[in-house]
Amino acid sequence: MFYQRFTFRLITKLLFINILAVLLVYLSVKTELWFTIAGVAVILIISITSLYNYISQIRSDIKRFILAVKTRDHTLNFKNKSTKGSFPDLYSSFDEILKTHKDIQLEQDAVFQLMKTILQQVPVGVIVIKENSNAAGQSEIAFFNEAAAALLNVPAYKYWHRLKQHLPVFTQEIENISKGGKRFLELKIEDKLIQLSTEVIPLNLYGSNYMIISFQNIKDEIEQKEIEAWNRLIGVISHEILNSITPISSLSDTVNSMVSNKDFLAKEDLDDLKPAIQTIKRRSEGLLDFVKDYRLIAELPTPELESHSIGSILQHIKILMQPFATAKSVKLVVGQTSSKITINVDLKLVEQALINLVTNSIHALDNIENPLIEIDYRLQQNKLYIDVSDNGKGIDADLIEKIFVPFFTTRKNGSGIGLTITRNIMKMHYGSLEVNSVPYKKTIFSLAFNYV
């Protein structure tokens, strides 16, 4: 039924034209009826013209439909021709396609407006740049939300070069990571210092290159974290100092009461004074050691980076820690000491970090059957890890975060600074210290270095 009317009319027109052509040839050859021949010829020309116009009209409608789809013209419709004409079903389909296309476009516009509204409300600055989007080769800013304008204290510029003129430091840092990445920026805007956590994501859509820039001011968060860290540290320091000062103060009062208003002391008084004075001396030395430990954390030397192979680092730590492990009846296994992979580190500081980890592992293996420490390295996702693992007591989940707090320790005679120093050493190498523990099964401390 789709093409029936068109097929019928087309065949009818073609048959009629063929009959007229045959008749015209016959009359021209067999007769001399010139008026009849002229009449038939005129009718034949009219029929051919009518057929041509008929097909041209259909072709024109199809072209109009295709153009409407390409240009997203939703005003075109074929309602009249869908109820009459040669192709009612075809024209009806055209209308349905145009309506569906319009609905899709409206839905896309609605989603775009929704996303735009959401991005306008979020407290994160978002700038979207369409690279080299005009004839002058200037990059157009496709989106500039209110948070970005407020954080940077600039109007919502339309072009990147205008923002570049206003904030050259910010735009230069963004261009440095234009291929993608994160960066921490400090900007001074109208005598106000802001600290931005910035990320750039390059994107290609429909043959155009875009750069999505997101950033937020984390100054308040950093200050809050610093306050929390200081509060924890002050709490630990206060606790340690009070533990030493309280007995010293108490014993000082006792000694003072024993010697006040006396010109000489009996032997019994001297015997009582000696342990009190010794205790004061011991606790004073303990307090002095505590202060020295604190200074050790705060005054780590600046790393002097040199190229060292992983194999040599592992070999050094094996030589250093093997005697201690043997003395404690602990099996120490160090793997891949022949590795030629190199990294830039301060060997002394990294050795100190590994000594701290191995020492902690040895103490964690007290009263453990078949005590074992394994040291090895691995490469994973642009990171190089040196792992120190043991099958000791491990660390409970609720203590994982606390073990890095200075002076926190679960050992009776521990100082609580080893892991703090180790983590600080890794931060100075732009790395990190990671831990994963299953008590009495396996605990792994990992020195994670950036490796590209």
C-alpha positions as CSV (number, residue, x, y, z in Angstrom):
1,M,0.0,0.0,0.0
2,F,3.0,2.2,0.6
3,Y,3.8,2.7,-3.1
4,Q,0.6,1.5,-4.7
5,R,-0.8,4.9,-5.6
6,F,2.5,6.2,-7.0
7,T,3.1,2.9,-9.0
8,F,-0.4,3.0,-10.5
9,R,-0.2,6.7,-11.5
10,L,3.4,6.2,-12.8
11,I,2.4,3.1,-14.9
12,T,-0.7,4.9,-16.2
13,K,1.3,8.0,-17.2
14,L,4.0,5.9,-18.9
15,L,1.4,3.8,-20.8
16,F,-0.4,6.9,-21.9
17,I,2.8,8.5,-23.1
18,N,3.8,5.3,-25.0
19,I,0.4,5.0,-26.6
20,L,0.6,8.7,-27.7
21,A,4.1,8.1,-29.0
22,V,3.1,5.0,-31.0
23,L,0.0,6.9,-32.3
24,L,2.1,9.9,-33.3
25,V,4.6,7.7,-35.2
26,Y,1.7,5.8,-36.9
27,L,-0.1,9.0,-38.0
28,S,3.1,10.5,-39.2
29,V,4.0,7.5,-41.3
30,K,0.6,6.3,-42.6
31,T,-1.5,9.5,-42.9
32,E,-1.2,13.2,-43.7
33,L,-3.6,14.3,-41.0
34,W,-1.4,17.2,-39.9
35,F,-3.8,18.8,-37.5
36,T,-4.4,15.5,-35.8
37,I,-0.6,14.8,-35.7
38,A,0.0,18.2,-34.2
39,G,-2.7,17.7,-31.6
40,V,-1.3,14.3,-30.6
41,A,2.2,15.8,-30.4
42,V,1.0,18.6,-28.1
43,I,-0.8,16.1,-25.9
44,L,2.4,13.9,-25.8
45,I,4.6,16.9,-24.8
46,I,2.1,17.9,-22.0
47,S,2.1,14.3,-20.7
48,I,5.9,14.1,-20.6
49,T,6.0,17.5,-18.9
50,S,3.4,16.4,-16.4
51,L,5.4,13.2,-15.6
52,Y,8.6,15.2,-15.1
53,N,6.9,17.7,-12.8
54,Y,5.3,14.8,-10.9
55,I,8.6,13.1,-10.2
56,S,10.4,16.5,-9.6
57,Q,7.8,17.4,-6.9
58,I,8.5,14.1,-5.0
59,R,12.3,14.6,-5.4
60,S,11.9,18.2,-4.1
61,D,9.9,17.1,-1.1
62,I,12.6,14.5,-0.2
63,K,15.3,17.2,-0.5
64,R,13.3,19.5,1.8
65,F,12.9,16.7,4.3
66,I,16.6,15.9,4.3
67,L,17.5,19.6,4.6
68,A,15.1,20.0,7.5
69,V,16.8,17.1,9.3
70,K,20.3,18.5,8.6
71,T,19.5,22.1,9.7
72,R,17.2,20.9,12.6
73,D,14.3,22.9,11.1
74,H,11.3,21.8,13.0
75,T,8.8,24.1,11.3
76,L,8.5,21.9,8.2
77,N,5.5,19.5,8.0
78,F,3.8,17.4,5.4
79,K,0.4,17.2,6.9
80,N,-1.5,18.1,3.7
81,K,0.4,15.6,1.6
82,S,0.1,12.8,4.2
83,T,-3.7,12.8,3.7
84,K,-3.6,13.1,-0.1
85,G,-1.1,12.7,-2.9
86,S,0.9,9.8,-4.1
87,F,2.8,8.9,-0.9
88,P,0.6,9.4,2.1
89,D,2.5,6.8,4.2
90,L,5.8,8.3,3.1
91,Y,4.8,11.8,4.0
92,S,3.3,10.6,7.3
93,S,6.6,9.0,8.1
94,F,8.4,12.2,7.3
95,D,6.2,14.0,9.8
96,E,6.8,11.4,12.5
97,I,10.6,11.5,11.9
98,L,10.6,15.3,12.1
99,K,8.5,15.2,15.3
100,T,10.8,12.5,16.9
101,H,13.9,14.6,15.8
102,K,12.3,17.7,17.4
103,D,11.5,15.8,20.7
104,I,15.1,14.5,20.8
105,Q,16.5,18.0,20.3
106,L,14.2,19.4,23.0
107,E,15.2,16.6,25.4
108,Q,18.9,17.3,24.7
109,D,18.3,21.0,25.3
110,A,16.5,20.2,28.5
111,V,19.3,18.0,29.7
112,F,21.9,20.6,28.7
113,Q,20.0,23.3,30.7
114,L,19.7,20.9,33.7
115,M,23.5,20.2,33.6
116,K,24.2,23.9,33.2
117,T,22.0,24.8,36.1
118,I,23.6,22.2,38.3
119,L,27.1,23.3,37.4
120,Q,26.1,26.9,38.1
121,Q,25.0,25.9,41.6
122,V,28.0,23.7,42.6
123,P,30.7,25.4,44.8
124,V,33.4,24.2,42.4
125,G,34.7,26.5,39.6
126,V,34.2,25.0,36.1
127,I,35.5,26.5,32.9
128,V,35.1,24.8,29.5
129,I,37.3,25.9,26.7
130,K,36.7,25.2,23.0
131,E,40.2,25.4,21.5
132,N,40.9,27.6,18.4
133,S,37.2,28.1,17.8
134,N,37.2,31.3,15.8
135,A,38.8,32.6,12.6
136,A,41.6,34.4,14.6
137,G,42.6,31.1,16.2
138,Q,41.4,32.3,19.6
139,S,40.0,29.7,22.1
140,E,36.4,30.4,23.1
141,I,35.2,29.8,26.6
142,A,32.1,27.7,26.1
143,F,31.1,27.6,29.8
144,F,32.1,29.7,32.8
145,N,30.1,29.1,36.0
146,E,29.4,31.5,38.8
147,A,31.7,29.8,41.2
148,A,34.6,30.2,38.8
149,A,33.9,33.9,38.5
150,A,33.6,34.3,42.2
151,L,36.8,32.3,43.1
152,L,38.9,34.1,40.5
153,N,37.1,37.4,41.0
154,V,36.7,38.0,37.3
155,P,33.7,38.3,34.9
156,A,32.6,35.4,32.9
157,Y,34.9,36.0,29.9
158,K,33.9,34.8,26.5
159,Y,37.5,34.2,25.3
160,W,40.5,32.5,26.9
161,H,43.0,35.3,25.9
162,R,40.9,37.8,27.9
163,L,41.2,35.7,31.0
164,K,44.9,35.2,30.3
165,Q,45.4,38.9,30.3
166,H,43.6,39.2,33.6
167,L,45.2,36.2,35.4
168,P,48.4,35.2,33.6
169,V,49.7,33.1,36.5
170,F,46.5,31.0,36.7
171,T,46.2,30.5,32.9
172,Q,49.9,29.6,32.6
173,E,49.6,26.9,35.2
174,I,46.5,25.5,33.4
175,E,48.4,25.5,30.1
176,N,51.2,23.5,31.7
177,I,48.8,20.7,32.4
178,S,46.6,21.2,29.3
179,K,47.1,17.5,28.3
180,G,45.4,16.5,31.5
181,G,46.4,16.3,35.2
182,K,46.1,17.9,38.6
183,R,47.9,20.8,40.2
184,F,47.9,22.7,43.5
185,L,47.9,26.5,42.9
186,E,48.4,29.4,45.2
187,L,47.0,32.7,43.9
188,K,46.9,36.2,45.3
189,I,43.8,38.0,44.2
190,E,43.2,41.5,45.6
191,D,45.5,40.9,48.5
192,K,43.7,37.6,49.4
193,L,45.6,34.3,49.1
194,I,43.6,31.4,47.8
195,Q,44.8,27.8,47.4
196,L,43.2,26.0,44.5
197,S,43.1,22.3,43.8
198,T,42.9,22.3,40.0
199,E,42.3,19.5,37.5
200,V,42.3,19.7,33.7
201,I,40.5,17.1,31.5
202,P,41.0,17.3,27.7
203,L,38.1,16.1,25.6
204,N,37.3,15.7,21.9
205,L,33.7,16.0,20.8
206,Y,32.5,15.9,17.2
207,G,35.9,16.9,15.9
208,S,36.4,19.8,18.3
209,N,38.9,19.9,21.2
210,Y,37.7,21.0,24.5
211,M,39.5,21.5,27.8
212,I,37.5,21.1,31.1
213,I,39.0,23.0,34.0
214,S,37.7,22.4,37.5
215,F,39.1,24.0,40.7
216,Q,38.1,24.7,44.2
217,N,39.5,26.7,47.1
218,I,40.8,24.3,49.7
219,K,42.5,26.9,51.9
220,D,39.8,26.5,54.6
221,E,40.0,22.7,54.4
222,I,43.8,22.8,54.7
223,E,43.6,25.1,57.7
224,Q,41.0,22.9,59.3
225,K,43.2,19.8,58.8
226,E,46.2,21.7,60.2
227,I,44.2,22.7,63.3
228,E,43.1,19.0,63.8
229,A,46.7,17.8,63.3
230,W,48.1,20.4,65.7
231,N,45.4,19.5,68.2
232,R,46.3,15.8,68.0
233,L,50.0,16.6,68.3
234,I,49.5,19.0,71.2
235,G,47.4,16.3,72.9
236,V,50.1,13.7,72.6
237,I,52.9,16.2,73.6
238,S,50.8,17.4,76.6
239,H,50.2,13.8,77.6
240,E,53.9,12.9,77.5
241,I,55.0,16.1,79.3
242,L,52.4,15.7,82.0
243,N,53.4,12.1,82.5
244,S,57.0,13.3,83.2
245,I,56.2,16.6,85.0
246,T,53.7,15.2,87.5
247,P,56.1,12.8,89.3
248,I,58.9,15.4,89.1
249,S,56.6,18.0,90.7
250,S,55.4,15.6,93.3
251,L,58.9,14.4,94.2
252,S,60.2,18.0,94.2
253,D,57.5,18.9,96.8
254,T,58.6,15.9,98.9
255,V,62.3,16.8,98.7
256,N,61.5,20.4,99.5
257,S,59.5,19.4,102.6
258,M,62.4,17.2,103.8
259,V,65.1,19.8,103.5
260,S,63.2,23.0,104.3
261,N,64.0,24.6,107.8
262,K,66.9,22.1,108.3
263,D,70.6,22.9,108.7
264,F,71.7,19.3,108.3
265,L,70.2,15.9,107.4
266,A,70.3,12.6,109.2
267,K,71.4,9.5,107.4
268,E,67.8,8.2,107.2
269,D,66.7,11.5,105.5
270,L,69.6,11.1,103.0
271,D,68.5,7.6,102.2
272,D,65.0,8.8,101.5
273,L,66.3,11.7,99.4
274,K,68.5,9.6,97.1
275,P,65.7,7.6,95.3
276,A,63.6,10.7,95.0
277,I,66.5,12.6,93.3
278,Q,67.3,9.7,91.1
279,T,63.7,9.5,90.0
280,I,63.6,13.2,89.2
281,K,66.8,12.7,87.2
282,R,65.5,9.7,85.3
283,R,62.2,11.4,84.4
284,S,64.0,14.6,83.4
285,E,66.2,12.6,81.1
286,G,63.1,10.9,79.7
287,L,61.6,14.3,79.0
288,L,64.8,15.5,77.4
289,D,64.8,12.3,75.1
290,F,61.2,13.1,74.2
291,V,62.1,16.6,73.1
292,K,65.1,15.2,71.1
293,D,62.7,12.8,69.4
294,Y,60.4,15.6,68.5
295,R,63.3,17.6,67.0
296,L,64.2,14.5,65.0
297,I,60.8,14.5,63.4
298,A,60.8,18.2,62.6
299,E,64.3,18.5,61.3
300,L,64.8,15.8,58.7
301,P,67.5,16.8,56.2
302,T,66.7,17.8,52.6
303,P,67.1,14.7,50.4
304,E,70.1,14.6,48.1
305,L,68.7,12.6,45.2
306,E,71.0,10.3,43.3
307,S,70.3,7.3,41.0
308,H,70.4,4.0,42.8
309,S,69.3,0.5,41.6
310,I,66.6,-1.2,43.5
311,G,68.9,-4.3,43.8
312,S,71.6,-2.3,45.6
313,I,69.0,-0.8,48.0
314,L,67.6,-4.2,48.9
315,Q,71.1,-5.7,49.3
316,H,72.1,-2.9,51.7
317,I,69.1,-3.4,53.9
318,K,69.7,-7.1,53.9
319,I,73.2,-6.6,55.1
320,L,72.1,-4.1,57.8
321,M,69.2,-6.0,59.2
322,Q,70.2,-9.6,58.9
323,P,72.2,-9.8,62.2
324,F,69.3,-8.2,64.1
325,A,66.8,-10.5,62.6
326,T,69.0,-13.6,63.3
327,A,69.5,-12.5,66.9
328,K,65.7,-12.4,67.3
329,S,65.3,-15.8,65.5
330,V,63.4,-14.2,62.7
331,K,63.8,-15.4,59.1
332,L,64.6,-12.4,56.8
333,V,64.0,-13.0,53.0
334,V,65.1,-10.2,50.6
335,G,64.2,-10.8,46.9
336,Q,65.5,-9.4,43.6
337,T,68.7,-8.0,44.9
338,S,70.1,-8.2,41.4
339,S,67.5,-5.8,39.9
340,K,68.9,-3.1,37.7
341,I,65.9,-0.8,37.9
342,T,67.0,2.6,39.1
343,I,65.2,5.4,41.0
344,N,66.4,8.8,42.2
345,V,66.4,8.8,46.0
346,D,68.5,9.8,49.0
347,L,70.0,6.4,49.9
348,K,70.6,7.3,53.6
349,L,67.0,8.4,54.1
350,V,65.4,5.5,52.3
351,E,67.6,3.1,54.2
352,Q,66.5,4.8,57.5
353,A,62.8,4.3,56.4
354,L,63.4,0.6,55.6
355,I,65.3,0.1,58.9
356,N,62.3,1.6,60.8
357,L,59.9,-0.7,59.0
358,V,62.0,-3.9,59.4
359,T,62.6,-3.0,63.1
360,N,58.8,-2.6,63.7
361,S,58.2,-6.0,61.9
362,I,60.8,-7.7,64.1
363,H,59.1,-6.4,67.3
364,A,55.7,-7.4,65.9
365,L,57.0,-11.0,65.6
366,D,57.6,-11.6,69.3
367,N,56.1,-14.9,70.4
368,I,55.0,-15.7,66.8
369,E,55.6,-19.2,65.4
370,N,57.8,-19.4,62.3
371,P,58.4,-15.6,62.2
372,L,59.1,-14.3,58.7
373,I,59.9,-10.9,57.1
374,E,59.9,-10.5,53.3
375,I,61.3,-7.5,51.5
376,D,60.7,-7.1,47.8
377,Y,59.7,-4.6,45.1
378,R,57.0,-4.4,42.4
379,L,56.0,-2.0,39.6
380,Q,52.3,-1.1,39.3
381,Q,50.5,1.8,37.6
382,N,53.5,4.2,37.3
383,K,54.5,3.5,40.9
384,L,57.4,1.5,42.3
385,Y,56.7,-0.1,45.6
386,I,59.2,-1.5,48.1
387,D,57.2,-3.9,50.3
388,V,58.1,-5.0,53.8
389,S,55.8,-7.8,55.0
390,D,55.6,-10.0,58.0
391,N,53.3,-12.6,59.6
392,G,53.2,-10.9,63.0
393,K,50.5,-9.5,65.3
394,G,49.5,-6.9,62.7
395,I,47.4,-3.7,63.2
396,D,43.8,-3.5,64.1
397,A,41.6,-1.6,61.7
398,D,40.8,1.1,64.2
399,L,44.5,1.8,64.8
400,I,45.5,2.1,61.1
401,E,45.2,5.9,61.1
402,K,46.6,6.4,64.6
403,I,49.9,4.7,64.0
404,F,51.1,7.7,62.0
405,V,50.4,10.2,64.8
406,P,53.7,11.3,66.3
407,F,54.6,9.4,69.6
408,F,51.7,7.0,69.3
409,T,52.9,3.5,70.0
410,T,51.5,0.1,70.9
411,R,54.8,-1.1,72.2
412,K,55.7,-0.8,75.8
413,N,59.1,0.7,75.2
414,G,58.4,2.2,71.8
415,S,59.0,5.9,71.0
416,G,56.2,6.3,68.5
417,I,58.2,8.3,66.0
418,G,59.5,5.6,63.6
419,L,56.5,5.5,61.2
420,T,56.1,9.3,61.4
421,I,59.7,9.8,60.3
422,T,59.3,7.1,57.6
423,R,56.2,8.8,56.2
424,N,57.9,12.2,56.3
425,I,60.9,10.7,54.4
426,M,58.5,9.4,51.7
427,K,56.7,12.8,51.4
428,M,60.1,14.4,50.9
429,H,60.6,12.0,48.0
430,Y,57.1,12.9,46.6
431,G,55.9,9.4,47.5
432,S,53.8,7.8,50.2
433,L,53.8,5.2,52.9
434,E,50.9,2.6,52.6
435,V,49.9,-0.1,54.9
436,N,47.6,-3.2,54.6
437,S,47.2,-5.5,57.6
438,V,45.4,-8.7,58.4
439,P,46.4,-9.5,62.1
440,Y,48.4,-12.7,62.6
441,K,48.3,-13.4,58.8
442,K,50.1,-10.7,56.8
443,T,51.0,-7.1,57.3
444,I,52.6,-5.1,54.5
445,F,54.1,-1.6,54.7
446,S,54.9,-0.2,51.3
447,L,57.2,2.7,50.3
448,A,55.5,4.0,47.1
449,F,57.7,6.0,44.7
450,N,56.6,7.8,41.5
451,Y,58.1,5.9,38.6
452,V,57.6,7.0,35.0
